[in-house]
Amino acid sequence: MTAPNDSLLDYKPQDYGHDPTEVRHTDKYTDEYVRGFVEKWDELIDWDQRWEAEGDFFIEQLRSRGVKRVLDVATGTGFHSARLIEAGFDVVSADGSPYMLARAFENGRRRGHVLRTVQADWRWLNRDVYGRFDAVICLGNSFTHLFSERDRRKTLAEFYSALVHDGVLILDQRNYDSILDNGFSSKHKYYYCGEKVSAEPEHMDEGLARFQYAFADGSVYHLNMFPLRKEYTRGLMREVGFQSIETYGDFMETYHDDHPDFFVHVASKLYEKDGEGDAADSDSSGGQA
């Protein structure tokens, strides 16, 4: 019996058809992360540099809320899953890409960990991931892979359902507001820290952020993403049921909206009586970082 041609071990090029800017649908996600791209992903992140850049921000956010069990829904190559395991958290690692999960498992093994990995589509997360968690983290600008509002609402509802009654969701995104309104200007400091690697927009409009990732060996890959505006994301979180939402700019509480490369939203599921939740909702933009 011969092996299938479409084996997961194959190296295949990315394929966006004749007009890549017309590819605007959520289901493209798994096809974008071809094996060759995933094998270079850690060059883009640079684990050591990213560790230094973000410090203990996520660990402190989780510890301050008494979190013990974490679902990392966008584990990628395993950076945050490994960090949280080493900080003493009980972690389950999920991703939509089988290549990413294989890479994450191998990265964990090299650090002496056995990652509990699950391939899952966020829109049906609770079908594939069992139990409830103190925290769900969706990092690495991953939520931007959802192109329709229906998909975004469904996914946030799945995240909400996966949490215990007083759980917390931590979700980050690029500062697309600044890119759309002022043009691209990245400090390349916090998220994509690899040297001799670039991550820059090739096309931007209100419905598409097409980024090009160029590596030192001359290889080039792309991702098509939806350019989430900050207040839109916060609004969706509120509508799903999260009452207390704090937004940080590059891990800082105060910032000007056009300065951060990334926003981090920390949304609490804890139910507040009428009127109490508004006081807890915080967006600290407007201050000087």
Backbone as CSV, one residue per row, in Angstrom:
resi,resn,N_x,N_y,N_z,CA_x,CA_y,CA_z,C_x,C_y,C_z
1,MET,0.856,-1.202,0.000,0.000,0.000,0.000,0.881,1.236,0.000
2,THR,0.683,2.138,-0.921,1.517,3.327,-1.018,1.022,4.411,-0.077
3,ALA,1.963,5.248,0.371,1.622,6.351,1.273,0.880,7.426,0.494
4,PRO,-0.035,8.144,1.127,-0.768,9.202,0.432,0.150,10.339,0.041
5,ASN,-0.140,10.955,-1.086,0.687,12.067,-1.552,0.604,13.271,-0.637
6,ASP,-0.555,13.420,0.032,-0.777,14.588,0.879,-0.336,14.313,2.312
7,SER,0.782,13.620,2.460,1.285,13.260,3.783,1.655,14.505,4.575
8,LEU,1.453,14.438,5.890,1.834,15.558,6.758,3.338,15.780,6.783
9,LEU,4.100,14.793,6.278,5.550,14.935,6.277,6.055,15.685,5.056
10,ASP,5.187,15.940,4.099,5.596,16.600,2.869,5.941,18.069,3.090
11,TYR,6.898,18.552,2.324,7.174,19.980,2.245,6.387,20.529,1.057
12,LYS,5.447,21.392,1.337,4.616,21.954,0.285,4.704,23.475,0.330
13,PRO,4.656,24.121,-0.816,4.659,25.589,-0.816,3.306,26.128,-0.365
14,GLN,3.308,27.351,0.116,2.042,28.022,0.389,1.344,28.295,-0.942
15,ASP,0.030,28.230,-0.932,-0.725,28.447,-2.161,-1.905,29.364,-1.865
16,TYR,-1.841,30.579,-2.404,-2.915,31.546,-2.229,-3.678,31.806,-3.537
17,GLY,-3.409,31.015,-4.551,-4.104,31.200,-5.805,-3.578,32.377,-6.594
18,HIS,-4.342,32.829,-7.584,-3.869,33.855,-8.511,-3.862,35.248,-7.880
19,ASP,-4.705,35.478,-6.864,-4.742,36.782,-6.193,-4.781,36.566,-4.687
20,PRO,-3.611,36.586,-4.032,-3.551,36.319,-2.590,-4.393,37.275,-1.753
21,THR,-4.630,38.489,-2.231,-5.380,39.458,-1.427,-6.874,39.136,-1.393
22,GLU,-7.312,38.170,-2.219,-8.711,37.762,-2.194,-8.967,36.605,-1.235
23,VAL,-7.902,36.061,-0.662,-8.034,34.926,0.260,-8.314,35.469,1.655
24,ARG,-9.584,35.456,2.032,-10.017,36.056,3.296,-11.027,35.143,3.978
25,HIS,-10.561,33.991,4.422,-11.459,33.088,5.130,-10.685,32.315,6.190
26,THR,-11.379,32.013,7.273,-10.770,31.400,8.453,-10.131,30.056,8.142
27,ASP,-10.769,29.248,7.304,-10.309,27.882,7.091,-8.965,27.791,6.367
28,LYS,-8.434,28.899,5.883,-7.122,28.898,5.234,-5.992,28.697,6.235
29,TYR,-6.280,28.929,7.514,-5.258,28.940,8.559,-4.308,27.735,8.510
30,THR,-4.865,26.533,8.525,-3.994,25.365,8.605,-3.139,25.199,7.359
31,ASP,-3.630,25.633,6.194,-2.848,25.535,4.963,-1.675,26.522,4.945
32,GLU,-1.818,27.627,5.639,-0.754,28.638,5.630,0.492,28.164,6.368
33,TYR,0.278,27.412,7.436,1.417,26.964,8.234,1.960,25.651,7.682
34,VAL,2.581,25.756,6.511,3.218,24.594,5.888,4.452,24.204,6.693
35,ARG,4.930,23.001,6.467,6.010,22.456,7.286,7.262,23.346,7.256
36,GLY,7.646,23.840,6.075,8.853,24.660,5.971,8.751,25.940,6.784
37,PHE,7.578,26.564,6.789,7.350,27.795,7.548,7.436,27.521,9.046
38,VAL,6.797,26.463,9.489,6.800,26.121,10.915,8.206,25.827,11.407
39,GLU,9.002,25.163,10.582,10.363,24.823,11.001,11.252,26.056,11.144
40,LYS,10.811,27.187,10.590,11.560,28.431,10.735,10.943,29.363,11.780
41,TRP,9.798,28.984,12.316,9.055,29.887,13.201,9.868,30.314,14.424
42,ASP,10.653,29.410,14.976,11.433,29.758,16.162,12.545,30.754,15.847
43,GLU,12.986,30.805,14.582,13.936,31.845,14.183,13.275,33.216,14.273
44,LEU,11.991,33.252,13.948,11.242,34.507,13.989,11.017,34.961,15.423
45,ILE,10.642,34.033,16.276,10.347,34.383,17.669,11.615,34.662,18.453
46,ASP,12.598,33.755,18.363,13.797,33.769,19.204,13.374,33.675,20.670
47,TRP,13.266,32.463,21.192,12.740,32.224,22.534,13.454,33.049,23.609
48,ASP,14.785,33.072,23.551,15.537,33.780,24.597,15.252,35.277,24.572
49,GLN,15.227,35.866,23.381,14.972,37.296,23.267,13.535,37.637,23.661
50,ARG,12.595,36.786,23.285,11.210,37.065,23.639,11.008,36.922,25.148
51,TRP,11.640,35.937,25.747,11.570,35.754,27.198,12.030,37.034,27.895
52,GLU,13.162,37.571,27.427,13.698,38.800,28.034,12.774,39.984,27.793
53,ALA,12.173,40.061,26.626,11.338,41.207,26.272,10.045,41.260,27.075
54,GLU,9.362,40.118,27.211,8.073,40.145,27.908,8.200,39.926,29.402
55,GLY,9.364,39.447,29.858,9.562,39.257,31.287,8.550,38.272,31.856
56,ASP,8.067,38.554,33.055,7.115,37.674,33.720,5.692,38.211,33.629
57,PHE,5.411,39.027,32.620,4.099,39.668,32.529,2.955,38.653,32.626
58,PHE,2.961,37.631,31.777,1.856,36.685,31.759,1.837,35.828,33.027
59,ILE,2.996,35.453,33.513,3.074,34.669,34.747,2.490,35.457,35.914
60,GLU,2.825,36.725,36.005,2.311,37.549,37.098,0.814,37.781,36.971
61,GLN,0.331,37.978,35.731,-1.103,38.150,35.529,-1.866,36.918,36.013
62,LEU,-1.371,35.751,35.705,-2.039,34.519,36.080,-1.928,34.256,37.583
63,ARG,-0.749,34.430,38.133,-0.566,34.183,39.567,-1.407,35.128,40.418
64,SER,-1.513,36.380,39.989,-2.273,37.359,40.773,-3.751,36.996,40.849
65,ARG,-4.204,36.132,39.929,-5.603,35.705,39.908,-5.791,34.292,40.435
66,GLY,-4.744,33.733,41.010,-4.840,32.401,41.589,-4.981,31.282,40.580
67,VAL,-4.533,31.516,39.367,-4.668,30.527,38.293,-3.736,29.338,38.530
68,LYS,-4.267,28.151,38.294,-3.450,26.946,38.367,-3.479,26.172,37.042
69,ARG,-4.656,26.098,36.426,-4.812,25.292,35.214,-5.028,26.209,34.018
70,VAL,-4.196,26.062,32.974,-4.198,26.968,31.828,-4.396,26.185,30.533
71,LEU,-5.258,26.716,29.673,-5.404,26.195,28.308,-4.766,27.194,27.353
72,ASP,-3.677,26.779,26.723,-2.975,27.601,25.733,-3.543,27.223,24.372
73,VAL,-4.490,28.032,23.871,-5.237,27.632,22.670,-4.492,27.905,21.364
74,ALA,-3.399,28.664,21.436,-2.607,28.964,20.236,-1.142,28.713,20.560
75,THR,-0.840,27.479,20.909,0.478,27.167,21.454,1.600,27.403,20.451
76,GLY,1.302,27.315,19.145,2.368,27.505,18.163,3.477,26.496,18.380
77,THR,4.710,26.967,18.484,5.837,26.065,18.720,6.100,25.837,20.200
78,GLY,5.178,26.279,21.046,5.221,25.898,22.453,5.863,26.859,23.419
79,PHE,6.203,28.070,22.955,6.945,28.998,23.817,6.235,29.259,25.147
80,HIS,4.972,29.715,25.095,4.297,30.061,26.335,3.898,28.821,27.139
81,SER,3.564,27.746,26.478,3.257,26.512,27.209,4.457,26.085,28.040
82,ALA,5.635,26.082,27.429,6.847,25.680,28.154,7.145,26.643,29.296
83,ARG,7.020,27.937,29.049,7.283,28.918,30.102,6.353,28.727,31.285
84,LEU,5.080,28.502,31.016,4.115,28.367,32.102,4.300,27.058,32.867
85,ILE,4.646,25.995,32.163,4.957,24.741,32.852,6.128,24.948,33.802
86,GLU,7.160,25.627,33.329,8.341,25.872,34.156,8.044,26.800,35.328
87,ALA,6.969,27.593,35.204,6.562,28.470,36.300,5.603,27.775,37.259
88,GLY,5.287,26.496,36.999,4.483,25.722,37.932,3.015,25.571,37.579
89,PHE,2.593,26.040,36.390,1.198,25.917,35.988,0.934,24.554,35.337
90,ASP,-0.305,24.107,35.438,-0.772,22.896,34.775,-1.326,23.326,33.413
91,VAL,-0.698,22.902,32.315,-0.980,23.461,30.995,-1.436,22.381,30.015
92,VAL,-2.474,22.707,29.258,-2.878,21.921,28.088,-2.639,22.809,26.866
93,SER,-2.009,22.259,25.837,-1.581,23.037,24.673,-2.383,22.638,23.437
94,ALA,-3.088,23.602,22.866,-3.907,23.336,21.677,-3.462,24.210,20.515
95,ASP,-3.716,23.739,19.310,-3.434,24.515,18.107,-4.192,23.886,16.947
96,GLY,-4.450,24.686,15.927,-5.130,24.175,14.753,-4.197,23.534,13.748
97,SER,-2.892,23.776,13.888,-1.909,23.281,12.931,-1.193,22.044,13.467
98,PRO,-1.275,20.906,12.771,-0.550,19.711,13.222,0.954,19.912,13.206
99,TYR,1.462,20.713,12.267,2.890,20.987,12.222,3.332,21.745,13.469
100,MET,2.543,22.753,13.869,2.875,23.518,15.067,2.879,22.624,16.305
101,LEU,1.892,21.760,16.427,1.812,20.890,17.593,3.000,19.927,17.651
102,ALA,3.394,19.401,16.505,4.548,18.501,16.470,5.812,19.245,16.900
103,ARG,5.954,20.482,16.423,7.117,21.293,16.784,7.090,21.647,18.267
104,ALA,5.900,21.989,18.774,5.766,22.327,20.192,6.127,21.135,21.066
105,PHE,5.644,19.956,20.691,5.943,18.763,21.480,7.449,18.504,21.523
106,GLU,8.106,18.662,20.371,9.553,18.443,20.308,10.301,19.493,21.115
107,ASN,9.877,20.756,21.027,10.522,21.807,21.817,10.349,21.548,23.313
108,GLY,9.165,21.093,23.695,8.941,20.766,25.096,9.822,19.620,25.548
109,ARG,9.924,18.586,24.714,10.748,17.429,25.057,12.203,17.824,25.277
110,ARG,12.696,18.741,24.448,14.080,19.188,24.597,14.318,19.922,25.912
111,ARG,13.243,20.483,26.471,13.353,21.194,27.743,12.942,20.316,28.919
112,GLY,12.702,19.046,28.637,12.377,18.112,29.708,10.907,18.044,30.062
113,HIS,10.027,18.497,29.157,8.591,18.483,29.421,7.871,17.598,28.407
114,VAL,6.777,17.016,28.849,5.893,16.296,27.940,4.624,17.124,27.806
115,LEU,4.516,17.886,26.717,3.350,18.734,26.511,2.120,17.885,26.199
116,ARG,1.008,18.252,26.803,-0.272,17.617,26.490,-0.897,18.418,25.365
117,THR,-0.792,17.906,24.158,-1.195,18.653,22.967,-2.522,18.130,22.419
118,VAL,-3.324,19.062,21.897,-4.613,18.736,21.289,-4.777,19.580,20.035
119,GLN,-5.076,18.940,18.913,-5.407,19.708,17.709,-6.880,20.081,17.787
120,ALA,-7.166,21.364,17.705,-8.542,21.818,17.887,-8.823,23.054,17.052
121,ASP,-10.011,23.101,16.504,-10.536,24.298,15.867,-11.265,25.076,16.953
122,TRP,-10.880,26.344,17.151,-11.462,27.129,18.247,-12.976,27.195,18.182
123,ARG,-13.534,27.182,17.004,-14.976,27.328,16.866,-15.741,26.155,17.468
124,TRP,-15.037,25.028,17.662,-15.603,23.846,18.322,-14.643,23.366,19.402
125,LEU,-14.067,24.305,20.122,-13.007,24.011,21.088,-13.444,22.984,22.129
126,ASN,-14.631,23.178,22.691,-15.058,22.321,23.792,-15.482,20.925,23.338
127,ARG,-15.550,20.724,22.050,-15.770,19.382,21.513,-14.499,18.545,21.635
128,ASP,-13.343,19.202,21.508,-12.060,18.498,21.463,-11.247,18.618,22.744
129,VAL,-11.498,19.644,23.538,-10.754,19.855,24.773,-11.724,19.714,25.945
130,TYR,-11.422,18.795,26.852,-12.350,18.497,27.946,-11.940,19.226,29.224
131,GLY,-12.921,19.479,30.066,-12.657,20.082,31.361,-12.770,21.594,31.329
132,ARG,-12.580,22.205,32.482,-12.625,23.656,32.631,-11.279,24.152,33.149
133,PHE,-10.953,25.385,32.780,-9.638,25.937,33.077,-9.769,27.253,33.828
134,ASP,-8.762,27.544,34.641,-8.729,28.833,35.349,-8.403,29.965,34.387
135,ALA,-7.681,29.644,33.322,-7.301,30.662,32.341,-7.215,30.050,30.959
136,VAL,-7.621,30.829,29.973,-7.389,30.529,28.567,-6.485,31.623,28.033
137,ILE,-5.387,31.256,27.375,-4.510,32.253,26.757,-4.517,32.041,25.251
138,CYS,-4.658,33.138,24.517,-4.657,33.120,23.051,-3.672,34.192,22.611
139,LEU,-2.415,33.799,22.440,-1.338,34.765,22.229,-0.723,34.627,20.836
140,GLY,0.243,35.512,20.549,0.930,35.464,19.264,0.119,36.037,18.120
141,ASN,-0.807,36.964,18.419,-1.618,37.589,17.370,-2.496,36.573,16.651
142,SER,-2.819,35.482,17.337,-3.483,34.352,16.692,-4.958,34.595,16.408
143,PHE,-5.643,35.364,17.254,-7.073,35.599,17.075,-7.362,36.276,15.737
144,THR,-6.358,36.889,15.175,-6.487,37.602,13.908,-6.669,36.655,12.711
145,HIS,-6.524,35.347,12.936,-6.747,34.377,11.857,-8.231,34.163,11.568
146,LEU,-9.100,34.676,12.429,-10.540,34.515,12.226,-11.050,35.661,11.362
147,PHE,-11.626,35.343,10.203,-11.992,36.389,9.248,-13.440,36.858,9.349
148,SER,-14.334,36.048,9.866,-15.724,36.475,9.936,-16.109,36.800,11.368
149,GLU,-17.024,37.750,11.517,-17.479,38.100,12.861,-18.168,36.908,13.518
150,ARG,-18.847,36.120,12.738,-19.490,34.931,13.284,-18.458,34.001,13.905
151,ASP,-17.335,33.789,13.219,-16.272,32.936,13.751,-15.675,33.526,15.027
152,ARG,-15.492,34.838,15.040,-14.913,35.475,16.226,-15.845,35.353,17.431
153,ARG,-17.125,35.588,17.212,-18.094,35.465,18.311,-18.181,34.018,18.808
154,LYS,-18.228,33.087,17.886,-18.297,31.671,18.266,-17.065,31.269,19.057
155,THR,-15.896,31.723,18.614,-14.655,31.376,19.298,-14.603,31.961,20.702
156,LEU,-14.951,33.222,20.842,-14.952,33.829,22.178,-15.943,33.126,23.096
157,ALA,-17.083,32.696,22.556,-18.055,31.960,23.363,-17.473,30.613,23.810
158,GLU,-16.694,29.971,22.940,-16.037,28.717,23.299,-14.981,28.953,24.380
159,PHE,-14.213,30.036,24.247,-13.234,30.375,25.289,-13.941,30.598,26.625
160,TYR,-15.030,31.358,26.575,-15.800,31.681,27.783,-16.296,30.395,28.445
161,SER,-16.804,29.480,27.650,-17.338,28.230,28.171,-16.248,27.342,28.763
162,ALA,-15.030,27.433,28.236,-13.929,26.596,28.719,-13.395,27.046,30.075
163,LEU,-13.820,28.226,30.527,-13.325,28.789,31.785,-14.206,28.417,32.965
164,VAL,-13.590,28.310,34.139,-14.352,28.190,35.373,-15.085,29.511,35.613
165,HIS,-15.948,29.553,36.623,-16.846,30.710,36.792,-16.117,32.029,36.990
166,ASP,-14.905,31.986,37.574,-14.151,33.226,37.790,-12.856,33.222,36.982
167,GLY,-12.862,32.532,35.835,-11.658,32.407,35.018,-11.314,33.676,34.260
168,VAL,-10.161,33.635,33.586,-9.663,34.803,32.861,-9.182,34.400,31.470
169,LEU,-9.475,35.246,30.504,-8.967,35.095,29.136,-7.910,36.158,28.891
170,ILE,-6.750,35.744,28.392,-5.709,36.694,27.977,-5.506,36.521,26.481
171,LEU,-5.757,37.584,25.748,-5.721,37.554,24.284,-4.946,38.763,23.787
172,ASP,-4.036,38.537,22.856,-3.269,39.671,22.327,-3.526,39.868,20.841
173,GLN,-3.106,41.021,20.336,-3.263,41.342,18.916,-2.266,42.423,18.532
174,ARG,-1.953,42.470,17.268,-1.159,43.579,16.757,-1.941,44.882,16.902
175,ASN,-1.199,45.970,16.926,-1.825,47.296,16.935,-2.198,47.645,15.494
176,TYR,-3.271,47.020,15.003,-3.705,47.259,13.632,-4.261,48.672,13.455
177,ASP,-4.782,49.271,14.521,-5.265,50.645,14.415,-4.170,51.565,13.895
178,SER,-2.998,51.427,14.494,-1.881,52.285,14.100,-1.426,51.988,12.675
179,ILE,-1.384,50.711,12.310,-0.939,50.346,10.963,-1.911,50.879,9.913
180,LEU,-3.208,50.707,10.164,-4.219,51.160,9.208,-4.278,52.673,9.106
181,ASP,-4.125,53.346,10.240,-4.308,54.805,10.265,-3.025,55.586,10.004
182,ASN,-1.879,55.005,10.387,-0.627,55.762,10.318,0.469,55.089,9.503
183,GLY,0.248,53.847,9.074,1.296,53.120,8.373,2.066,52.236,9.330
184,PHE,2.853,51.318,8.777,3.560,50.317,9.585,4.891,50.866,10.090
185,SER,5.108,50.695,11.379,6.381,51.073,11.995,6.560,50.237,13.249
186,SER,7.284,49.143,13.126,7.432,48.215,14.247,8.793,48.384,14.904
187,LYS,8.766,48.326,16.244,10.023,48.353,16.999,10.699,46.991,16.983
188,HIS,9.953,45.950,16.525,10.521,44.604,16.401,11.188,44.184,17.712
189,LYS,10.514,44.511,18.835,11.162,44.354,20.134,10.552,43.275,21.003
190,TYR,9.224,43.139,20.958,8.571,42.307,21.957,8.177,40.920,21.467
191,TYR,7.666,40.798,20.264,7.106,39.524,19.830,7.996,38.797,18.839
192,TYR,8.366,39.466,17.770,9.192,38.834,16.744,10.605,39.356,16.895
193,CYS,11.370,38.649,17.722,12.663,39.162,18.183,13.845,38.595,17.419
194,GLY,13.594,37.671,16.502,14.696,37.049,15.790,15.476,38.032,14.944
195,GLU,16.801,37.882,14.948,17.661,38.735,14.134,17.683,38.216,12.694
196,LYS,17.859,39.129,11.756,17.915,38.802,10.332,16.611,38.173,9.832
197,VAL,15.524,38.490,10.515,14.199,38.036,10.102,13.286,39.243,10.102
198,SER,12.472,39.378,9.062,11.558,40.515,9.005,10.122,40.025,8.932
199,ALA,9.211,40.784,9.557,7.775,40.511,9.504,7.086,41.833,9.227
200,GLU,6.687,42.043,7.970,6.143,43.337,7.560,4.924,43.159,6.663
201,PRO,3.994,44.106,6.694,2.799,43.995,5.854,3.111,44.187,4.378
202,GLU,2.566,43.310,3.565,2.690,43.420,2.113,1.452,44.093,1.523
203,HIS,0.322,43.917,2.231,-0.942,44.547,1.809,-1.778,44.802,3.051
204,MET,-2.404,45.999,3.114,-3.268,46.336,4.238,-4.528,47.020,3.733
205,ASP,-5.682,46.542,4.182,-6.921,47.295,4.055,-7.782,46.919,5.250
206,GLU,-8.968,47.446,5.353,-9.792,47.222,6.545,-10.211,45.759,6.716
207,GLY,-10.061,44.970,5.658,-10.463,43.570,5.760,-9.328,42.574,5.646
208,LEU,-8.107,43.054,5.415,-6.990,42.118,5.235,-5.664,42.743,5.650
209,ALA,-4.917,41.987,6.439,-3.523,42.306,6.739,-2.695,41.131,6.222
210,ARG,-2.048,41.317,5.083,-1.213,40.253,4.508,0.234,40.560,4.857
211,PHE,0.829,39.724,5.726,2.196,39.941,6.178,3.163,39.015,5.464
212,GLN,4.347,39.570,5.188,5.435,38.786,4.600,6.493,38.516,5.659
213,TYR,6.958,37.276,5.726,7.992,36.859,6.680,9.203,36.411,5.875
214,ALA,10.274,37.165,5.961,11.480,36.890,5.185,12.608,36.449,6.111
215,PHE,13.268,35.353,5.746,14.298,34.759,6.589,15.686,34.922,5.968
216,ALA,16.689,34.699,6.796,18.076,34.961,6.388,18.508,34.111,5.204
217,ASP,17.924,32.934,5.034,18.332,32.055,3.933,17.627,32.400,2.621
218,GLY,16.855,33.487,2.629,16.168,33.921,1.425,14.756,33.391,1.285
219,SER,14.338,32.501,2.159,12.978,31.967,2.084,11.972,33.014,2.540
220,VAL,10.803,32.996,1.920,9.748,33.978,2.203,8.413,33.253,2.341
221,TYR,7.676,33.620,3.387,6.349,33.060,3.615,5.379,34.206,3.905
222,HIS,4.090,33.881,3.873,3.069,34.899,4.099,1.988,34.382,5.035
223,LEU,1.275,35.319,5.661,0.060,35.023,6.404,-0.993,36.072,6.051
224,ASN,-2.190,35.629,5.784,-3.328,36.527,5.589,-4.129,36.577,6.888
225,MET,-4.324,37.775,7.431,-4.987,37.933,8.715,-6.005,39.063,8.655
226,PHE,-6.907,39.070,9.626,-7.892,40.134,9.704,-7.384,41.213,10.650
227,PRO,-7.336,42.486,10.210,-6.787,43.560,11.042,-7.769,44.036,12.113
228,LEU,-7.745,43.383,13.242,-8.633,43.715,14.351,-8.322,45.087,14.929
229,ARG,-9.325,45.905,15.050,-9.154,47.162,15.765,-9.378,46.907,17.256
230,LYS,-8.656,47.636,18.076,-8.648,47.374,19.519,-10.037,47.440,20.136
231,GLU,-10.754,48.512,19.892,-12.061,48.676,20.530,-13.078,47.668,20.010
232,TYR,-12.916,47.244,18.776,-13.783,46.203,18.229,-13.586,44.903,19.012
233,THR,-12.337,44.530,19.255,-12.045,43.310,20.004,-12.604,43.390,21.415
234,ARG,-12.381,44.518,22.079,-12.893,44.698,23.434,-14.430,44.630,23.456
235,GLY,-15.060,45.193,22.445,-16.507,45.165,22.364,-17.051,43.755,22.227
236,LEU,-16.410,42.939,21.387,-16.832,41.553,21.236,-16.707,40.792,22.547
237,MET,-15.638,41.050,23.272,-15.449,40.370,24.558,-16.581,40.711,25.526
238,ARG,-16.931,41.971,25.572,-18.027,42.387,26.457,-19.339,41.708,26.050
239,GLU,-19.609,41.675,24.754,-20.873,41.127,24.276,-20.992,39.632,24.544
240,VAL,-19.865,38.926,24.564,-19.875,37.501,24.872,-20.120,37.262,26.358
241,GLY,-19.757,38.238,27.199,-20.017,38.085,28.627,-18.897,38.502,29.551
242,PHE,-17.697,38.776,29.006,-16.597,39.238,29.850,-16.904,40.660,30.323
243,GLN,-16.881,40.884,31.623,-17.272,42.182,32.152,-16.075,43.092,32.429
244,SER,-15.028,42.527,32.992,-13.847,43.314,33.342,-12.754,43.071,32.304
245,ILE,-12.397,44.103,31.546,-11.384,43.965,30.494,-10.315,45.030,30.693
246,GLU,-9.090,44.589,30.917,-7.952,45.497,31.014,-7.111,45.329,29.756
247,THR,-6.695,46.435,29.160,-5.888,46.370,27.947,-4.545,47.039,28.185
248,TYR,-3.484,46.312,27.862,-2.116,46.800,28.019,-1.499,47.025,26.646
249,GLY,-0.591,47.984,26.558,0.151,48.241,25.333,1.591,47.820,25.507
250,ASP,2.005,46.756,24.798,3.355,46.202,24.983,3.654,45.962,26.453
251,PHE,2.694,45.357,27.168,2.823,44.959,28.566,2.811,46.125,29.539
252,MET,2.483,47.316,29.064,2.444,48.491,29.933,1.010,48.943,30.146
253,GLU,0.719,49.458,31.342,-0.640,49.882,31.673,-1.016,51.197,31.004
254,THR,-0.063,52.091,30.815,-0.366,53.375,30.190,0.432,53.509,28.902
255,TYR,-0.209,54.076,27.890,0.408,54.169,26.564,-0.419,55.074,25.684
256,HIS,0.212,55.607,24.638,-0.524,56.272,23.569,-0.915,55.199,22.556
257,ASP,-2.113,55.307,21.997,-2.632,54.258,21.124,-1.728,53.933,19.947
258,ASP,-0.985,54.914,19.424,-0.182,54.649,18.237,1.223,54.150,18.572
259,HIS,1.557,54.005,19.861,2.909,53.603,20.231,3.126,52.091,20.301
260,PRO,2.254,51.320,20.941,2.547,49.893,21.105,2.538,49.135,19.784
261,ASP,3.356,48.091,19.717,3.283,47.156,18.603,2.117,46.199,18.798
262,PHE,1.842,45.865,20.073,0.811,44.887,20.397,-0.043,45.351,21.570
263,PHE,-1.296,44.925,21.558,-2.185,45.103,22.702,-2.409,43.744,23.353
264,VAL,-2.526,43.747,24.678,-2.851,42.536,25.431,-4.121,42.808,26.218
265,HIS,-5.176,42.031,25.951,-6.451,42.172,26.647,-6.554,41.093,27.729
266,VAL,-6.842,41.507,28.948,-7.036,40.580,30.065,-8.496,40.690,30.486
267,ALA,-9.293,39.663,30.190,-10.740,39.722,30.370,-11.187,38.704,31.410
268,SER,-11.911,39.184,32.411,-12.363,38.323,33.497,-13.786,37.843,33.274
269,LYS,-14.034,36.568,33.559,-15.373,35.990,33.473,-16.176,36.239,34.745
270,LEU,-15.498,36.619,35.829,-16.155,36.790,37.122,-17.381,37.680,36.992
271,TYR,-18.519,37.184,37.450,-19.772,37.923,37.300,-19.870,39.036,38.329
272,GLU,-20.138,40.229,37.834,-20.327,41.393,38.703,-21.791,41.788,38.674
273,LYS,-22.268,42.319,39.790,-23.623,42.850,39.817,-23.703,44.065,38.902
274,ASP,-24.905,44.428,38.493,-25.097,45.560,37.600,-24.389,46.792,38.132
275,GLY,-23.589,47.396,37.243,-22.915,48.633,37.616,-21.519,48.440,38.142
276,GLU,-21.207,47.233,38.685,-19.886,47.019,39.264,-18.856,46.697,38.193
277,GLY,-19.286,46.032,37.121,-18.337,45.631,36.091,-17.736,46.810,35.357
278,ASP,-18.511,47.897,35.163,-18.017,49.036,34.406,-16.801,49.659,35.054
279,ALA,-16.782,49.666,36.370,-15.667,50.282,37.072,-14.387,49.493,36.888
280,ALA,-14.537,48.177,36.670,-13.364,47.329,36.523,-12.824,47.335,35.112
281,ASP,-13.653,47.740,34.142,-13.231,47.759,32.744,-12.215,48.863,32.533
282,SER,-11.061,48.506,31.986,-9.973,49.481,31.922,-9.242,49.438,30.607
283,ASP,-9.127,50.598,29.987,-8.277,50.770,28.819,-7.433,51.986,29.120
284,SER,-6.154,51.740,29.372,-5.303,52.803,29.898,-4.634,53.633,28.833
285,SER,-5.105,53.565,27.590,-4.489,54.384,26.545,-4.688,55.849,26.850
286,GLY,-3.783,56.648,26.374,-3.857,58.093,26.599,-2.743,58.569,27.487
287,GLY,-2.195,57.661,28.289,-1.055,58.040,29.107,0.226,57.898,28.322
288,GLN,1.309,58.372,28.854,2.608,58.292,28.193,3.364,57.093,28.721
289,ALA,3.710,56.155,27.850,4.435,54.988,28.284,5.867,55.367,28.667
